[in-house]
Amino acid sequence: MEIDYNLVQRAQMLLTLDHPLTQVREILLREGYPQEQVTELIDATEEVLNYLVPPEYDENKIGIDILHPGENPHSKKPSVDILIDKRTGKLDLVTSHLQETWRVANEVRKAIKAQRKGNKKYLH
């Protein structure tokens, strides 16, 4: 789909004014730009931003970087696909649109569950 140049310019201006993407989407829709074009532009922008700037996480989280099929391990930029909360064991799938992320997440969940079962034996 071809996106209206005025829409792109307006979105760029709003982003340079430090509006978050969700707010930019709302503003553009309120201003009457076509929903399909706004959605495509915001989704593409979000994807690029997530690729360029991996999410930040604190010392209570572990980041997992998955080598996806077709990626060269030597030229791959480090990025986070899964975040694990050390305290709760909760997983956050950053690249949930990729099938490999789900596979790895399921294995991680199994490992966390097995580890928790093993630790309960020694808590008596």
C-alpha positions, 0 to 999 in steps of 0.5 A: 500500500502506498502511504500519503506523503503528508501522513508520513510528514505529520507522523514524523513531526509528532514523533520528533515532539516526543509523542509515544507511538500510541498517541501518534496513532490516535492523533493521526486518526483523529485528524482524519487520515485513513485508518489502513494507512495510519495502521500500516505506518505505525506498525512499520515504525514500531517494528523498525524502532524495536529492531534498532533499539532493543527493549531495556530491562533491569537487573531482575530480568534475563534477556534471551537472544534467539538465533533465527533460521537464516541469520548469520551468528557472526554478523547478527546484532544482539537483540532480545527475543524473550525477557524472563523475570528472575523473581516471578519466572514470567516470560515476556515475548518481545518477538512473539510474531516469530515461531521460534520465539514460542518454541524457545519460550515453551522450553524455558517454561518447562525448565522453570517448572522443573526447577521449581519442583526440584527446589520444593524438595529441599524446602522442608 
